[in-house]
Amino acid sequence: MNGENFPKLSGNKDIQPDSGLLINYDALRTAAAELGEIYRSNEPFPHIVIDNFLPRATLARLLAEYPHDQSLPIWNEATHKDKQTGEYVQKDKRNIRDLMAMPPSYRQLIWELNSHYFLDFLAGMTGVGNLIPDPNLRGAGIHQIGRGGFLKVHADFATHREFGLDRRLNFLLYLNPDWPEEYGGHLELWDKEMQGPPTQVLPLLNRCVVFSTTATSYHGHPKPLTCPEGIYRKSLALYYYTNGRPAGEAEPGFATLWRDLPEAYR
């Protein structure tokens, strides 16, 4: 699967400058039905990749305000080892989940992505209604991974630890200008048997990915990045919840299920 096949949102057109908004909601409403058909039919599980997701002016603000200074105390170390095996499951990863510490444009964008306007769009596109955003940004926020870093293939935790809600949707927005194929870092979406081949998504600037979160929605970017030192794979991540979910999608629990790649793909 390559970028030429991904639908493009007309959201890169400028919105009204006096609106104060960062998202082109008219573009979302216009595209919702078409995107929904793609979302529900995509394999290996329901998902969609949308290019040109944000208006140009919004994107310029996000890039200008990105916290490049790695010495800032707002950055959290998120490298993690599996408690049972001692192996790295995510490496050379950092994040920011304190909303009040984020640059202004990121605070506003997250507020808009958690608003009922965007939740209505997500519900119409995915068929998952009564969505609830997470004000604690558990596992979410601004993410970046450096050279040699990776995120092992996994299925996400099913239950919000504080609220007891059911995790239903993942939203990812990539913020990587000039990211060539040879840097790696493709998001991989795997079938439930982990047989492959996976669907691969290069993390290009202004590319958005939304997918359903279940016990078998295996995903990650398991191969170490080959980008130069000082270059980072940057993204914004948000997760959405409901109070209850269809039977059989996932068992309640707080654990992330990590999976090894088949021998042929290592």
Contacts in CASP RR format, 6 or more apart in sequence:
PFRMAT RR
TARGET T0000
AUTHOR 0000-0000-0000
METHOD contacts of the structure
MODEL  1
MNGENFPKLSGNKDIQPDSGLLINYDALRTAAAELGEIYRSNEPFPHIVI
DNFLPRATLARLLAEYPHDQSLPIWNEATHKDKQTGEYVQKDKRNIRDLM
AMPPSYRQLIWELNSHYFLDFLAGMTGVGNLIPDPNLRGAGIHQIGRGGF
LKVHADFATHREFGLDRRLNFLLYLNPDWPEEYGGHLELWDKEMQGPPTQ
VLPLLNRCVVFSTTATSYHGHPKPLTCPEGIYRKSLALYYYTNGRPAGEA
EPGFATLWRDLPEAYR
1 49 0 8 1.000
1 199 0 8 1.000
1 200 0 8 1.000
1 201 0 8 1.000
3 49 0 8 1.000
3 51 0 8 1.000
3 201 0 8 1.000
3 202 0 8 1.000
3 204 0 8 1.000
6 49 0 8 1.000
6 50 0 8 1.000
6 51 0 8 1.000
6 207 0 8 1.000
7 31 0 8 1.000
7 34 0 8 1.000
7 35 0 8 1.000
7 38 0 8 1.000
7 48 0 8 1.000
7 49 0 8 1.000
7 50 0 8 1.000
7 51 0 8 1.000
8 50 0 8 1.000
8 51 0 8 1.000
8 52 0 8 1.000
9 24 0 8 1.000
9 27 0 8 1.000
9 28 0 8 1.000
9 31 0 8 1.000
9 50 0 8 1.000
9 51 0 8 1.000
9 52 0 8 1.000
9 53 0 8 1.000
9 208 0 8 1.000
10 24 0 8 1.000
10 27 0 8 1.000
10 30 0 8 1.000
10 31 0 8 1.000
10 52 0 8 1.000
11 24 0 8 1.000
11 27 0 8 1.000
11 52 0 8 1.000
11 53 0 8 1.000
11 54 0 8 1.000
11 55 0 8 1.000
12 52 0 8 1.000
12 54 0 8 1.000
12 55 0 8 1.000
12 56 0 8 1.000
12 59 0 8 1.000
12 206 0 8 1.000
13 24 0 8 1.000
13 27 0 8 1.000
13 55 0 8 1.000
13 56 0 8 1.000
14 55 0 8 1.000
14 56 0 8 1.000
14 57 0 8 1.000
15 21 0 8 1.000
15 23 0 8 1.000
15 24 0 8 1.000
15 55 0 8 1.000
15 57 0 8 1.000
15 58 0 8 1.000
17 57 0 8 1.000
21 112 0 8 1.000
22 54 0 8 1.000
22 55 0 8 1.000
22 58 0 8 1.000
22 61 0 8 1.000
22 105 0 8 1.000
22 108 0 8 1.000
22 109 0 8 1.000
22 112 0 8 1.000
23 54 0 8 1.000
23 55 0 8 1.000
23 58 0 8 1.000
23 109 0 8 1.000
23 112 0 8 1.000
23 113 0 8 1.000
23 117 0 8 1.000
23 118 0 8 1.000
24 54 0 8 1.000
24 55 0 8 1.000
25 117 0 8 1.000
25 118 0 8 1.000
25 121 0 8 1.000
28 118 0 8 1.000
28 121 0 8 1.000
29 121 0 8 1.000
32 121 0 8 1.000
32 124 0 8 1.000
32 125 0 8 1.000
35 48 0 8 1.000
35 50 0 8 1.000
35 125 0 8 1.000
36 48 0 8 1.000
36 124 0 8 1.000
36 125 0 8 1.000
36 126 0 8 1.000
36 127 0 8 1.000
38 48 0 8 1.000
39 46 0 8 1.000
39 47 0 8 1.000
39 48 0 8 1.000
39 125 0 8 1.000
39 126 0 8 1.000
39 210 0 8 1.000
40 46 0 8 1.000
40 126 0 8 1.000
40 127 0 8 1.000
42 48 0 8 1.000
42 199 0 8 1.000
43 191 0 8 1.000
43 199 0 8 1.000
44 189 0 8 1.000
44 190 0 8 1.000
44 191 0 8 1.000
44 192 0 8 1.000
44 198 0 8 1.000
44 199 0 8 1.000
44 218 0 8 1.000
45 189 0 8 1.000
45 192 0 8 1.000
45 211 0 8 1.000
45 212 0 8 1.000
45 214 0 8 1.000
45 216 0 8 1.000
45 217 0 8 1.000
46 126 0 8 1.000
46 211 0 8 1.000
46 212 0 8 1.000
47 189 0 8 1.000
47 199 0 8 1.000
47 209 0 8 1.000
47 210 0 8 1.000
47 211 0 8 1.000
47 212 0 8 1.000
48 125 0 8 1.000
48 209 0 8 1.000
48 210 0 8 1.000
48 211 0 8 1.000
49 201 0 8 1.000
49 207 0 8 1.000
49 208 0 8 1.000
49 209 0 8 1.000
50 207 0 8 1.000
50 208 0 8 1.000
50 209 0 8 1.000
50 210 0 8 1.000
51 204 0 8 1.000
51 206 0 8 1.000
51 207 0 8 1.000
51 208 0 8 1.000
52 206 0 8 1.000
53 173 0 8 1.000
53 206 0 8 1.000
53 207 0 8 1.000
53 208 0 8 1.000
54 62 0 8 1.000
54 173 0 8 1.000
54 206 0 8 1.000
58 105 0 8 1.000
58 109 0 8 1.000
59 205 0 8 1.000
59 206 0 8 1.000
61 105 0 8 1.000
62 105 0 8 1.000
62 106 0 8 1.000
62 109 0 8 1.000
62 175 0 8 1.000
63 175 0 8 1.000
63 177 0 8 1.000
65 103 0 8 1.000
65 104 0 8 1.000
65 105 0 8 1.000
65 106 0 8 1.000
66 103 0 8 1.000
66 175 0 8 1.000
66 234 0 8 1.000
67 74 0 8 1.000
67 75 0 8 1.000
67 96 0 8 1.000
67 102 0 8 1.000
67 103 0 8 1.000
67 142 0 8 1.000
70 94 0 8 1.000
74 96 0 8 1.000
74 98 0 8 1.000
74 101 0 8 1.000
74 102 0 8 1.000
75 94 0 8 1.000
75 95 0 8 1.000
75 96 0 8 1.000
76 94 0 8 1.000
76 95 0 8 1.000
76 96 0 8 1.000
76 97 0 8 1.000
77 94 0 8 1.000
78 90 0 8 1.000
78 93 0 8 1.000
78 94 0 8 1.000
78 95 0 8 1.000
78 143 0 8 1.000
79 88 0 8 1.000
79 90 0 8 1.000
79 91 0 8 1.000
79 92 0 8 1.000
79 93 0 8 1.000
80 88 0 8 1.000
80 89 0 8 1.000
80 90 0 8 1.000
80 93 0 8 1.000
81 87 0 8 1.000
81 88 0 8 1.000
81 89 0 8 1.000
82 88 0 8 1.000
82 89 0 8 1.000
82 258 0 8 1.000
88 150 0 8 1.000
88 152 0 8 1.000
89 151 0 8 1.000
89 152 0 8 1.000
89 154 0 8 1.000
89 256 0 8 1.000
89 258 0 8 1.000
90 145 0 8 1.000
90 149 0 8 1.000
90 150 0 8 1.000
90 151 0 8 1.000
90 152 0 8 1.000
91 145 0 8 1.000
91 148 0 8 1.000
91 149 0 8 1.000
91 150 0 8 1.000
91 224 0 8 1.000
92 145 0 8 1.000
92 146 0 8 1.000
92 147 0 8 1.000
92 148 0 8 1.000
92 149 0 8 1.000
92 150 0 8 1.000
92 225 0 8 1.000
93 143 0 8 1.000
93 144 0 8 1.000
93 145 0 8 1.000
93 146 0 8 1.000
93 149 0 8 1.000
93 151 0 8 1.000
94 143 0 8 1.000
94 144 0 8 1.000
94 145 0 8 1.000
95 139 0 8 1.000
95 141 0 8 1.000
95 142 0 8 1.000
95 143 0 8 1.000
95 144 0 8 1.000
96 102 0 8 1.000
96 141 0 8 1.000
96 142 0 8 1.000
97 136 0 8 1.000
97 137 0 8 1.000
97 138 0 8 1.000
97 139 0 8 1.000
97 140 0 8 1.000
97 141 0 8 1.000
97 142 0 8 1.000
99 107 0 8 1.000
99 110 0 8 1.000
99 135 0 8 1.000
99 137 0 8 1.000
100 107 0 8 1.000
102 110 0 8 1.000
102 141 0 8 1.000
102 142 0 8 1.000
106 142 0 8 1.000
106 236 0 8 1.000
109 236 0 8 1.000
110 137 0 8 1.000
110 141 0 8 1.000
110 236 0 8 1.000
110 238 0 8 1.000
112 118 0 8 1.000
113 133 0 8 1.000
113 171 0 8 1.000
113 238 0 8 1.000
114 133 0 8 1.000
114 134 0 8 1.000
114 135 0 8 1.000
114 238 0 8 1.000
119 131 0 8 1.000
119 133 0 8 1.000
119 240 0 8 1.000
122 128 0 8 1.000
122 131 0 8 1.000
122 169 0 8 1.000
122 171 0 8 1.000
122 210 0 8 1.000
122 240 0 8 1.000
123 129 0 8 1.000
123 130 0 8 1.000
123 131 0 8 1.000
125 210 0 8 1.000
126 169 0 8 1.000
126 210 0 8 1.000
126 212 0 8 1.000
128 168 0 8 1.000
128 169 0 8 1.000
128 212 0 8 1.000
128 240 0 8 1.000
128 242 0 8 1.000
129 242 0 8 1.000
130 242 0 8 1.000
130 243 0 8 1.000
131 168 0 8 1.000
131 169 0 8 1.000
131 240 0 8 1.000
131 241 0 8 1.000
131 242 0 8 1.000
132 165 0 8 1.000
132 240 0 8 1.000
132 241 0 8 1.000
132 242 0 8 1.000
132 243 0 8 1.000
133 238 0 8 1.000
133 240 0 8 1.000
133 241 0 8 1.000
134 140 0 8 1.000
134 160 0 8 1.000
134 163 0 8 1.000
134 238 0 8 1.000
134 239 0 8 1.000
134 240 0 8 1.000
134 241 0 8 1.000
136 162 0 8 1.000
137 238 0 8 1.000
138 160 0 8 1.000
138 161 0 8 1.000
138 162 0 8 1.000
138 239 0 8 1.000
139 237 0 8 1.000
139 239 0 8 1.000
140 237 0 8 1.000
140 238 0 8 1.000
140 239 0 8 1.000
141 236 0 8 1.000
141 237 0 8 1.000
141 238 0 8 1.000
142 234 0 8 1.000
142 235 0 8 1.000
142 236 0 8 1.000
143 234 0 8 1.000
143 235 0 8 1.000
143 236 0 8 1.000
143 237 0 8 1.000
144 232 0 8 1.000
144 233 0 8 1.000
144 234 0 8 1.000
144 235 0 8 1.000
145 151 0 8 1.000
145 185 0 8 1.000
145 221 0 8 1.000
145 225 0 8 1.000
145 232 0 8 1.000
145 233 0 8 1.000
146 225 0 8 1.000
146 227 0 8 1.000
146 230 0 8 1.000
146 231 0 8 1.000
146 232 0 8 1.000
146 233 0 8 1.000
147 224 0 8 1.000
147 225 0 8 1.000
147 226 0 8 1.000
147 227 0 8 1.000
147 228 0 8 1.000
147 229 0 8 1.000
147 230 0 8 1.000
147 231 0 8 1.000
148 224 0 8 1.000
148 225 0 8 1.000
148 226 0 8 1.000
149 224 0 8 1.000
149 225 0 8 1.000
150 185 0 8 1.000
150 221 0 8 1.000
150 222 0 8 1.000
150 223 0 8 1.000
150 224 0 8 1.000
150 225 0 8 1.000
151 220 0 8 1.000
151 221 0 8 1.000
151 222 0 8 1.000
152 220 0 8 1.000
152 222 0 8 1.000
152 258 0 8 1.000
152 259 0 8 1.000
153 188 0 8 1.000
153 190 0 8 1.000
153 194 0 8 1.000
153 218 0 8 1.000
153 219 0 8 1.000
153 220 0 8 1.000
153 222 0 8 1.000
153 258 0 8 1.000
153 259 0 8 1.000
153 260 0 8 1.000
153 261 0 8 1.000
154 218 0 8 1.000
154 219 0 8 1.000
154 220 0 8 1.000
154 256 0 8 1.000
154 257 0 8 1.000
154 258 0 8 1.000
154 259 0 8 1.000
155 213 0 8 1.000
155 214 0 8 1.000
155 215 0 8 1.000
155 216 0 8 1.000
155 217 0 8 1.000
155 218 0 8 1.000
155 219 0 8 1.000
155 250 0 8 1.000
155 256 0 8 1.000
155 257 0 8 1.000
155 259 0 8 1.000
156 167 0 8 1.000
156 170 0 8 1.000
156 213 0 8 1.000
156 217 0 8 1.000
156 239 0 8 1.000
156 256 0 8 1.000
157 167 0 8 1.000
157 253 0 8 1.000
157 254 0 8 1.000
157 255 0 8 1.000
157 256 0 8 1.000
158 166 0 8 1.000
158 167 0 8 1.000
158 213 0 8 1.000
158 215 0 8 1.000
158 250 0 8 1.000
158 251 0 8 1.000
158 252 0 8 1.000
158 253 0 8 1.000
158 254 0 8 1.000
159 165 0 8 1.000
159 166 0 8 1.000
159 167 0 8 1.000
159 252 0 8 1.000
159 253 0 8 1.000
159 254 0 8 1.000
160 166 0 8 1.000
160 167 0 8 1.000
160 241 0 8 1.000
161 254 0 8 1.000
163 241 0 8 1.000
164 252 0 8 1.000
165 241 0 8 1.000
165 242 0 8 1.000
165 243 0 8 1.000
165 244 0 8 1.000
166 241 0 8 1.000
166 242 0 8 1.000
166 243 0 8 1.000
166 244 0 8 1.000
166 245 0 8 1.000
166 250 0 8 1.000
166 252 0 8 1.000
167 213 0 8 1.000
167 239 0 8 1.000
167 240 0 8 1.000
167 241 0 8 1.000
167 250 0 8 1.000
168 212 0 8 1.000
168 213 0 8 1.000
168 240 0 8 1.000
168 241 0 8 1.000
168 242 0 8 1.000
168 245 0 8 1.000
169 210 0 8 1.000
169 211 0 8 1.000
169 212 0 8 1.000
169 213 0 8 1.000
169 239 0 8 1.000
169 240 0 8 1.000
170 209 0 8 1.000
170 210 0 8 1.000
170 211 0 8 1.000
170 213 0 8 1.000
170 217 0 8 1.000
170 219 0 8 1.000
170 237 0 8 1.000
170 238 0 8 1.000
170 239 0 8 1.000
171 208 0 8 1.000
171 209 0 8 1.000
171 210 0 8 1.000
171 237 0 8 1.000
171 238 0 8 1.000
171 239 0 8 1.000
171 240 0 8 1.000
172 187 0 8 1.000
172 208 0 8 1.000
172 209 0 8 1.000
172 210 0 8 1.000
172 235 0 8 1.000
172 236 0 8 1.000
172 237 0 8 1.000
173 206 0 8 1.000
173 207 0 8 1.000
173 208 0 8 1.000
173 235 0 8 1.000
173 236 0 8 1.000
173 237 0 8 1.000
174 203 0 8 1.000
174 204 0 8 1.000
174 205 0 8 1.000
174 206 0 8 1.000
174 207 0 8 1.000
174 208 0 8 1.000
174 209 0 8 1.000
174 234 0 8 1.000
174 235 0 8 1.000
175 205 0 8 1.000
175 206 0 8 1.000
175 234 0 8 1.000
175 235 0 8 1.000
175 236 0 8 1.000
176 203 0 8 1.000
176 204 0 8 1.000
176 205 0 8 1.000
176 233 0 8 1.000
176 234 0 8 1.000
176 235 0 8 1.000
177 205 0 8 1.000
179 202 0 8 1.000
179 203 0 8 1.000
179 204 0 8 1.000
179 205 0 8 1.000
179 227 0 8 1.000
179 233 0 8 1.000
181 202 0 8 1.000
182 226 0 8 1.000
183 225 0 8 1.000
183 226 0 8 1.000
183 227 0 8 1.000
183 231 0 8 1.000
183 233 0 8 1.000
184 202 0 8 1.000
184 221 0 8 1.000
184 223 0 8 1.000
184 225 0 8 1.000
184 226 0 8 1.000
184 227 0 8 1.000
185 202 0 8 1.000
185 203 0 8 1.000
185 221 0 8 1.000
185 223 0 8 1.000
185 225 0 8 1.000
185 233 0 8 1.000
186 200 0 8 1.000
186 201 0 8 1.000
186 202 0 8 1.000
186 203 0 8 1.000
186 221 0 8 1.000
186 223 0 8 1.000
187 200 0 8 1.000
187 201 0 8 1.000
187 203 0 8 1.000
187 209 0 8 1.000
187 219 0 8 1.000
187 220 0 8 1.000
187 221 0 8 1.000
188 198 0 8 1.000
188 199 0 8 1.000
188 200 0 8 1.000
188 201 0 8 1.000
188 219 0 8 1.000
188 220 0 8 1.000
188 221 0 8 1.000
188 222 0 8 1.000
189 198 0 8 1.000
189 199 0 8 1.000
189 200 0 8 1.000
189 201 0 8 1.000
189 211 0 8 1.000
189 217 0 8 1.000
189 218 0 8 1.000
189 219 0 8 1.000
190 196 0 8 1.000
190 198 0 8 1.000
190 218 0 8 1.000
190 219 0 8 1.000
190 259 0 8 1.000
191 198 0 8 1.000
191 218 0 8 1.000
192 216 0 8 1.000
192 218 0 8 1.000
194 218 0 8 1.000
194 259 0 8 1.000
194 260 0 8 1.000
194 261 0 8 1.000
194 262 0 8 1.000
195 262 0 8 1.000
196 262 0 8 1.000
196 265 0 8 1.000
197 265 0 8 1.000
198 265 0 8 1.000
201 207 0 8 1.000
201 209 0 8 1.000
203 221 0 8 1.000
203 233 0 8 1.000
203 235 0 8 1.000
211 217 0 8 1.000
211 219 0 8 1.000
213 239 0 8 1.000
213 250 0 8 1.000
214 249 0 8 1.000
214 250 0 8 1.000
215 248 0 8 1.000
215 249 0 8 1.000
215 250 0 8 1.000
215 251 0 8 1.000
215 257 0 8 1.000
218 259 0 8 1.000
221 233 0 8 1.000
222 261 0 8 1.000
225 233 0 8 1.000
227 233 0 8 1.000
END
